[in-house]
Amino acid sequence: MDAQQRWRILRLHVEDDVPLARLARETSVGLRTLERWHARYRADGYAGLERKPRTDAGTHRLSGEVIRVIEGLALTKPRPTIATIHRKVTAICESRGWPVPSYAVVWGIVRTLDPGMVTLALEGATSYRDKHELVLRRQAELPNAMWQSDHTMLDILVVGTDGKPARPWLTTILDDYSRAVCGYTVFLGAPSAMNTALALRQAIWHKTDPAWPMCGLPDVLYVDHGSDFTSDQLAHTAVDLHIRLIHSTVARPQGRGKIERFFGTINTELLATLPGHITEGHPWPTPKLSLAALDSALEAFVATYNDRTHSELGTSPRSAWIADGWLPRMPESLEDLDRLLLTVAKTRVVRRDGIRFQGLRYVSPTLAGYVGRSVVIRYDPRDITEIRVFDHDEFVCKAVNQEHHDEKVSLKEIQAARNARRRALRASINERIATVPTHTAEKLPATREPSPKPALKVYKEDLR
């Protein structure tokens, strides 16, 4: 009987002056019980009618040794049923002359075991960590206080540089505070330090689109333990740019869920609308988009994503990043940033007709004063229509290839075009040689193309 039921009876005496003896006869509640309720009500009010817990609740009359046996059996892997535990405990107690616990007592002891202890004993340390350990989720308090960076393989096929289907990767830089996408790069081949550097370059420097204001140097860059994120190149660049590099604990990616959710949004909202989208359980589609076309679609989606209201923020990532107005920490110049991030550096001699690199010629009026001198050039592998020229670590000028100044040509596209041209020439040679035996008695062997050596001097990342 709970406090409400007790008060319903007792109030007839308290408020209506019905004698307790009469209440005892009419309610079948003992007179001594009614007197005890009345005394508790006068002392503590309504709260005195609440059922008081037993002082021995949670304790057992069993010896500590019997309890430890029951708990030990319950923590044995694989865990036996309560009936099995009771049967085994009964046999042990009878053999040693101990009091035999009932099934209910055994069940009560097993039920009160620490859930964390049960998980650790039966499911292992990994499950215990994921279910019971406290998690410190990193949360930035200001824009650019912390950026996250990660890669994902996209659920789409594009036409590769060799004309074959290829599945691209996406590297993204996300501001932890505002959820704004600060920069990204989409590419073919495995993630590399160069691809990460290119995404950082876009994230840090001013964008040409005024609707994409995110820029500046973050205080912290939060990444995982991928080989590109643990490379000496990124470590040195972080030191030079005064960025604190933090790696998530191995196999514990807590805190990077924000960027993982963005990747999920890309796959479900953008890629599902594009030709070549990969659907689980269906044959792989025929690719139709080029990597450049996918890049354009991603850029448009990022603009939309940054401007729409985020469910957790209540405002758009763009508005959250701008906040009340502030000045981000910036490198002194794009040239300084490139010198740190773009490790693709080559030494070339300035000729009278410009600088020659990868079969292309780059010119700039500024180079007139450097003819005959050796300089260092740096370039973006995604677009080699333009190079940057340095003399003793000082920026000299930008030099452009006039034949492709209005195009965007990547180093891999040039490699693919040259390889295709070489294969076509070799096929023509073999075809012509094959016609010789029909006109002569001598049978000539078809030529075999020697093992190709890299015709282009490229980075080791480009050869992976």
C-alpha positions, 0 to 999 in steps of 0.5 A: 500500500502506497502513501496515497492509499494510506492517506485516503484511509487516514484522512477520514480520521484526521479531517472527519474525526472518524475514530481509528477503531471504527476505521480498523473495523471498516477497512480491515487495517489493524488498529495498531497499524492505523495508530502508527500511520497517524503518529508518522503523519503527525511527525512528518506530514504526508511524507511520513506515510511513504514506505521507508526502505529497509535498512538491510536492503541490498544486503544478504545474509550469505557469507561474502565468500558465497557472494563472490562465487556467485559473482565470479560465475556471472562474470565467466565468459561465456556467461551462464544462465541464472539457472546454471549459476544457481545450480552450481552454487547450490552444489558448492554450498552443499559440499561445504556445508554453507547455507544454500541461497534461493534462486531469487537471491542469486538472481538479485546478486547477479542483477546488481553487478556493476554494468561496466564490470559485466561489459568489461568481463564479457565483451572486452576492453573495446566494448567497455571503452565505447559504452562506459568510458567518459568521452572528451569531445573537442568543441571549439569556442570561436571560429578558426579555433580548430579545424578538422581535416579528413578524407573519404572515398566518394560513392561515384565513378568519374572518367579517369585521365586514362578514360577508364572508370575511377572512384575519386577521393575527397579531402575536406577542411571543416571549421569545428565551431561553425561547421563551415567548409573552409576548403576541399580538394577532390582527386584520383588516387590515394590520399597524400600529403600533397592533396592535404596541402592543396586543401589547406591552401584553399582553406587558408587563402582568400577565395575569389567568391565573396560568398565564401569568406572562410579563410585564415590560419587555424589555431589547431588542426585536428586530424587522424593518424593517416600517413599524410597527416603524420608526415614530416611535411605537414608537421613542419608546415604546421610549425612554420604556420604556428598551427598546433597539430593534434591527432585523434587517439588511434581507433577512437575517432570521437570528436571527428563526427562533424566532418563524418556527417558532412561526408554523409551529406555529400554522398546522400544529397549531392552524389545521389543526384549525379550520373555515376552514383554508386548504389549499394546492391546495384551494378556499378554505373557507367561514369559520365562526369570528368573529375573537373565536372565533379569538382564544379558540382562540389564547389556549388554544393559547398556554397549551398551547404555553408549558407543553409541553416544548420540544425545544431547551430540554428544559423548557417555555417557562414553566419556562424563563422562571420559571427560579430565580425573579426579578423582571421590570422593570415599568412603574409602573402600567398607566395609565402603560403605556397612556399610552405604548402606546395612542396613541388619545387624544381630548379630551372634556368631562365632562357630567352624565350622563358622557362621550359617545364614539362614541355610547356613554355612559361613567360613573364616580362619580369623574367627579362632580368633573370635570363641565364640565371637558375631559379626555383619554380613551384606549381599546383599539380592540379593546374600547371598553366601557371607557375610561381618563380622564386630566386633565393626564396624570394618571390619573383613573379608568376609565369603563364603558359600562353597556349593554355592560359584560359584553361585548367590543365593538370599534371596528370592530364598531361601525363595521360595525353602523352602516354596515349600519344606514345601508345598510338604511335607504337601501335602504328609502328607495329601495324606497319612492320606487320605488313613487311613479311607479306612482301618479303621472305624475311619475317621481322619480329614486332617491336616491343616497347621498352619498359617505360621510364617516367617521361615527366618528373613528378612527385612521389605522391603523383606516382602512387 
